[in-house]
């Protein structure tokens, strides 16, 4: 199997390379309004943003920033297929503007924006990023009453367009893309504890300072939960290509957009060892399942592996591994062709090779 991954330099408010209602899954993390990391981005596109910030009018700046995201949500609604899922990772912002400290509810504003476009909100996920900091509080230290709780979580907002997606009975892609019972119990929870990615990882510091710290485990989990192998995954705010990397690992196609094409070069470094990384991830996944089944009776024999599974739907599960990656330059970005092969017992990597 071969998948194609394209990253386009351009405005996600006009995704010309994506046809109407052609995308079954969107996974993205937009710039967060009222986080100062992205002030220049928003202000560069609308000078009124900077004027509002300089005037201490946080509410006006907040709305002006979200107006820019609204144009992308219009495009998302256009390209999302019936039954398709949109996963949007966003955090709220805390900031002092005009001499007053407050929280700006980005997640609530985006929920309103997507609902107004007819998308159906689904139960969301709180992504809590563990920290070892001993100074988590903000404000007046140990004295009441002017301290504030530390914001240590972000939201993964989930939406569906129309009714549920349908598949042919016994569809091979769907059944081979199944997840294990224990994965289902862990992933379909409303609280995920996944350590965030520090700025400077997976790309040089300067590039990471201009993009979001979005660890691959988050989009990879979402891609496996809400798509099947061979599907197209869209990221309107592609950054350094983390969603594309997740799609590669999961055997999906992908397309991404970003205004800053320099960020795309980080993905070249990230795909260098992708065959080895892919085999290791699949090996670890199968090993975790064996461990989960070690003390469990009953179940069903897997068709492609020498272990048992809990449900009938898992019997045909068969993840793929990456065998080769070929990169090419587009007029407006980058393209990667990724070859995959079904994972079997030979994909298990001995501990001394890890």
C-alpha positions as CSV (number, residue, x, y, z in Angstrom):
1,X,0.0,0.0,0.0
2,X,1.2,3.5,-0.8
3,X,-0.1,6.7,0.8
4,X,0.4,10.3,-0.3
5,X,1.0,13.2,2.0
6,X,1.0,16.8,0.7
7,X,1.9,20.0,2.6
8,X,0.8,23.2,0.9
9,X,2.1,26.7,1.7
10,X,-1.1,28.8,1.7
11,X,-4.1,30.1,3.6
12,X,-6.3,27.4,5.0
13,X,-9.3,29.7,4.3
14,X,-8.9,28.8,0.7
15,X,-7.8,25.1,0.4
16,X,-8.0,24.8,-3.4
17,X,-6.4,21.4,-3.5
18,X,-9.2,19.8,-1.4
19,X,-12.5,18.9,-3.0
20,X,-15.9,19.5,-1.5
21,X,-17.0,16.9,1.1
22,X,-13.9,14.7,0.4
23,X,-12.2,14.5,3.8
24,X,-13.4,12.0,6.4
25,X,-11.2,13.3,9.2
26,X,-9.7,16.6,10.2
27,X,-7.1,16.7,13.0
28,X,-5.6,20.1,13.8
29,X,-4.3,22.4,16.4
30,X,-4.8,26.1,15.4
31,X,-2.9,29.1,16.8
32,X,-4.5,30.0,20.1
33,X,-6.0,33.5,20.2
34,X,-4.7,35.7,23.1
35,X,-1.6,33.5,23.6
36,X,1.2,36.0,23.0
37,X,3.2,33.5,20.9
38,X,0.7,34.1,18.1
39,X,0.1,37.8,18.5
40,X,2.3,38.8,15.6
41,X,0.6,36.2,13.3
42,X,-2.9,37.5,14.0
43,X,-1.8,41.2,14.0
44,X,0.1,40.7,10.7
45,X,-3.2,39.7,9.0
46,X,-5.3,42.3,10.7
47,X,-3.7,45.5,12.2
48,X,-6.8,46.0,14.3
49,X,-5.6,43.1,16.4
50,X,-2.5,45.0,17.5
51,X,-4.5,48.2,18.0
52,X,-7.0,46.4,20.3
53,X,-4.1,44.9,22.3
54,X,-2.3,48.2,22.6
55,X,-5.6,49.8,23.7
56,X,-6.0,47.2,26.4
57,X,-9.3,45.9,24.8
58,X,-8.8,42.1,25.3
59,X,-12.4,41.3,24.3
60,X,-12.0,43.0,20.9
61,X,-8.7,41.4,20.2
62,X,-10.1,38.0,21.1
63,X,-13.0,38.4,18.6
64,X,-10.7,39.8,15.9
65,X,-8.4,36.8,16.2
66,X,-11.2,34.3,16.2
67,X,-12.7,36.0,13.1
68,X,-9.5,34.8,11.3
69,X,-10.1,31.3,12.4
70,X,-13.8,31.5,11.4
71,X,-12.8,31.7,7.7
72,X,-10.9,28.4,8.1
73,X,-14.0,26.8,9.8
74,X,-16.0,27.8,6.7
75,X,-13.5,25.8,4.6
76,X,-13.5,22.9,7.0
77,X,-17.3,22.7,6.7
78,X,-17.0,22.7,2.9
79,X,-14.4,19.9,2.6
80,X,-15.6,17.6,5.5
81,X,-17.4,14.5,4.1
82,X,-20.8,13.6,5.4
83,X,-20.3,11.5,8.6
84,X,-16.8,13.0,8.8
85,X,-15.1,13.9,12.1
86,X,-13.3,17.1,13.0
87,X,-10.8,17.0,16.0
88,X,-9.6,20.4,17.1
89,X,-7.0,20.7,19.8
90,X,-7.1,24.1,21.5
91,X,-6.2,25.7,24.8
92,X,-7.8,28.6,26.6
93,X,-5.6,31.6,27.3
94,X,-4.8,33.5,30.5
95,X,-3.5,37.0,30.2
96,X,-3.4,40.5,31.7
97,X,-4.8,43.0,29.2
98,X,-5.7,46.5,30.3
99,X,-4.4,45.8,33.8
100,X,-6.8,43.0,34.4
101,X,-6.0,39.3,34.5
102,X,-8.5,37.0,32.9
103,X,-9.1,33.7,31.0
104,X,-10.1,33.9,27.3
105,X,-12.3,30.8,26.5
106,X,-11.0,29.7,23.1
107,X,-12.6,26.3,23.3
108,X,-16.0,27.8,24.0
109,X,-15.7,30.3,21.1
110,X,-14.7,27.5,18.7
111,X,-17.6,25.2,19.8
112,X,-20.0,28.1,19.0
113,X,-18.4,28.6,15.6
114,X,-18.6,25.0,14.6
115,X,-22.1,24.6,15.9
116,X,-23.3,27.6,14.0
117,X,-22.0,25.9,10.8
118,X,-24.2,22.9,11.4
119,X,-21.5,20.5,12.8
120,X,-22.6,18.3,15.7
121,X,-20.5,18.5,18.9
122,X,-19.5,15.2,20.4
123,X,-18.1,14.6,23.9
124,X,-14.7,16.3,24.1
125,X,-11.5,15.2,25.7
126,X,-9.5,17.1,28.3
127,X,-5.8,16.7,27.5
128,X,-3.9,17.2,30.7
129,X,-0.2,17.7,30.4
130,X,1.6,16.4,33.5
131,X,4.2,18.7,35.0
132,X,6.7,18.4,37.8
133,X,6.6,22.1,38.7
134,X,6.4,22.9,42.4
135,X,5.1,26.4,41.7
136,X,1.8,25.7,39.9
137,X,-0.3,28.5,41.4
138,X,-0.5,32.0,40.0
139,X,-1.1,35.3,41.7
140,X,-0.6,36.0,45.4
141,X,1.3,32.8,46.4
142,X,0.0,31.3,49.7
143,X,-2.2,34.3,50.7
144,X,-5.9,34.5,50.0
145,X,-7.7,35.7,47.9
146,X,-5.9,36.7,44.8
147,X,-4.2,33.5,43.6
148,X,-5.4,31.6,40.4
149,X,-5.4,28.0,39.6
150,X,-2.8,27.0,36.9
151,X,-4.1,26.1,33.5
152,X,-2.7,22.6,32.9
153,X,-5.1,21.2,30.3
154,X,-6.2,21.8,26.8
155,X,-9.3,20.6,24.9
156,X,-9.7,18.2,22.1
157,X,-13.0,19.2,20.6
158,X,-14.8,16.7,18.5
159,X,-17.5,17.3,15.9
160,X,-19.3,15.2,13.3
161,X,-20.8,16.4,10.1
162,X,-24.3,14.8,9.7
163,X,-25.0,11.3,10.7
164,X,-22.6,8.4,11.4
165,X,-20.4,7.1,8.6
166,X,-21.4,3.9,6.9
167,X,-19.2,1.0,5.6
168,X,-19.8,-2.0,3.4
169,X,-20.5,-5.2,5.5
170,X,-17.2,-6.8,6.5
171,X,-15.1,-3.9,5.0
172,X,-11.5,-5.0,5.1
173,X,-10.0,-1.6,5.7
174,X,-12.3,-1.0,8.6
175,X,-11.7,-4.4,10.3
176,X,-7.9,-4.3,9.8
177,X,-7.9,-0.8,11.3
178,X,-9.6,-2.0,14.5
179,X,-8.1,-1.1,17.8
180,X,-7.6,-3.5,20.7
181,X,-10.1,-3.7,23.5
182,X,-7.7,-2.2,26.1
183,X,-6.8,0.6,23.6
184,X,-10.5,1.4,23.3
185,X,-10.9,1.6,27.1
186,X,-7.9,3.9,27.3
187,X,-8.5,6.1,24.3
188,X,-12.3,6.6,24.6
189,X,-11.9,8.4,27.9
190,X,-12.6,12.1,28.5
191,X,-9.3,12.6,30.2
192,X,-5.9,12.0,28.5
193,X,-2.6,12.5,30.3
194,X,0.0,12.8,27.6
195,X,3.2,14.8,28.2
196,X,3.4,17.8,25.9
197,X,6.3,18.3,23.5
198,X,8.8,20.9,24.6
199,X,9.6,23.7,22.2
200,X,12.8,22.8,20.3
201,X,12.0,19.1,20.0
202,X,11.6,17.5,16.5
203,X,12.9,20.4,14.7
204,X,15.2,23.3,15.5
205,X,14.3,25.8,18.2
206,X,13.5,28.7,15.9
207,X,11.0,26.6,13.9
208,X,9.4,25.2,17.1
209,X,9.1,28.8,18.4
210,X,6.8,29.6,15.5
211,X,4.6,26.5,15.8
212,X,2.6,24.6,18.4
213,X,4.0,21.9,20.8
214,X,1.8,19.1,19.5
215,X,3.1,15.6,20.4
216,X,2.6,13.0,17.7
217,X,0.8,10.7,20.2
218,X,-2.2,13.0,20.2
219,X,-2.9,13.1,16.4
220,X,-1.9,9.4,16.1
221,X,-4.5,8.3,18.6
222,X,-7.2,10.5,16.9
223,X,-6.3,9.1,13.5
224,X,-6.6,5.5,14.7
225,X,-9.9,6.3,16.6
226,X,-11.7,8.1,13.8
227,X,-10.4,6.9,10.4
228,X,-9.6,3.7,8.5
229,X,-6.5,2.8,6.5
230,X,-6.3,4.7,3.2
231,X,-8.5,7.6,4.5
232,X,-7.5,11.2,3.9
233,X,-6.6,13.3,6.9
234,X,-6.6,17.1,6.7
235,X,-4.7,19.5,8.9
236,X,-5.5,23.2,8.1
237,X,-2.8,24.3,10.5
238,X,0.0,21.9,9.6
239,X,3.0,23.5,11.2
240,X,5.9,21.1,11.3
241,X,3.7,18.3,10.0
242,X,2.9,16.3,13.1
243,X,-0.5,15.3,11.8
244,X,1.0,14.2,8.5
245,X,3.6,12.1,10.5
246,X,0.7,10.5,12.4
247,X,-1.1,9.7,9.2
248,X,2.1,8.1,7.8
249,X,2.5,5.9,10.8
250,X,-1.2,4.9,10.7
251,X,-1.4,4.1,6.9
252,X,-3.6,7.1,6.0
253,X,-3.2,9.8,3.4
254,X,-2.9,13.4,4.4
255,X,-3.0,17.0,3.2
256,X,-2.0,20.0,5.2
257,X,-1.8,23.8,4.9
258,X,0.3,26.4,6.6
259,X,1.2,30.0,5.9
260,X,4.8,29.4,7.0
261,X,6.4,27.0,4.5
262,X,9.7,27.1,6.3
263,X,8.1,24.9,9.0
264,X,7.6,22.0,6.6
265,X,11.4,21.4,6.4
266,X,11.2,20.0,9.9
267,X,9.3,17.0,8.6
268,X,12.2,15.9,6.4
269,X,14.2,15.3,9.5
270,X,11.3,13.5,11.2
271,X,10.8,11.0,8.3
272,X,14.5,10.0,8.0
273,X,14.1,7.0,10.4
274,X,10.4,6.5,9.9
275,X,10.6,2.8,8.9
276,X,12.5,1.9,12.1
277,X,10.2,4.1,14.2
278,X,7.1,2.6,12.6
279,X,8.3,-1.0,13.2
280,X,9.1,-0.1,16.8
281,X,5.7,1.5,17.5
282,X,3.9,-1.5,16.0
283,X,6.1,-3.9,18.0
284,X,5.3,-2.1,21.2
285,X,1.6,-2.0,20.4
286,X,1.5,-5.7,19.8
287,X,3.6,-6.4,22.9
288,X,1.3,-4.3,25.1
289,X,-1.7,-6.3,23.8
290,X,0.0,-9.6,24.6
291,X,0.7,-8.3,28.1
292,X,-2.9,-7.2,28.5
293,X,-4.2,-10.7,27.4
294,X,-1.7,-12.6,29.5
295,X,-4.0,-13.2,32.5
296,X,-7.3,-13.1,30.5
297,X,-9.3,-16.1,29.6
298,X,-11.6,-16.5,26.7
299,X,-11.8,-14.3,23.6
300,X,-11.1,-15.1,20.0
301,X,-8.0,-16.1,18.0
302,X,-6.5,-13.3,16.0
303,X,-6.3,-14.1,12.3
304,X,-2.8,-12.6,11.6
305,X,-1.1,-13.0,15.0
306,X,-0.5,-15.8,17.6
307,X,-2.5,-14.2,20.3
308,X,-6.1,-13.9,21.4
309,X,-8.4,-10.8,21.3
310,X,-11.4,-9.9,23.4
311,X,-14.0,-9.2,20.7
312,X,-14.9,-10.6,17.2
313,X,-14.3,-7.2,15.7
314,X,-10.6,-7.4,16.7
315,X,-9.8,-10.7,15.0
316,X,-8.7,-9.2,11.7
317,X,-6.7,-6.3,13.1
318,X,-3.5,-5.8,11.1
319,X,-1.5,-2.6,11.5
320,X,0.9,-1.7,8.8
321,X,4.5,-0.6,9.0
322,X,6.4,2.0,6.9
323,X,8.9,0.4,4.5
324,X,10.0,3.5,2.5
325,X,9.5,7.3,2.3
326,X,10.2,9.4,-0.8
327,X,10.1,13.2,-0.7
328,X,9.5,15.6,-3.5
329,X,9.1,19.3,-3.9
330,X,5.8,20.8,-5.1
331,X,5.4,24.3,-6.5
332,X,3.7,25.3,-3.2
333,X,5.1,22.9,-0.7
334,X,6.2,19.2,-0.2
335,X,4.9,15.8,-1.1
336,X,5.8,12.5,0.5
337,X,5.1,9.0,-0.9
338,X,5.0,6.4,1.8
339,X,5.1,2.7,1.2
340,X,3.5,0.4,3.8
341,X,3.4,-3.3,4.4
342,X,1.3,-5.4,6.7
343,X,2.9,-6.0,10.1
344,X,3.7,-9.6,11.0
345,X,5.8,-11.3,13.7
346,X,9.0,-10.2,12.0
347,X,8.3,-6.6,12.8
348,X,9.0,-7.3,16.5
349,X,12.3,-5.6,17.2
350,X,14.5,-7.3,19.9
351,X,15.3,-5.3,23.0
352,X,19.0,-5.0,22.1
353,X,18.0,-3.1,18.9
354,X,15.9,-0.5,20.6
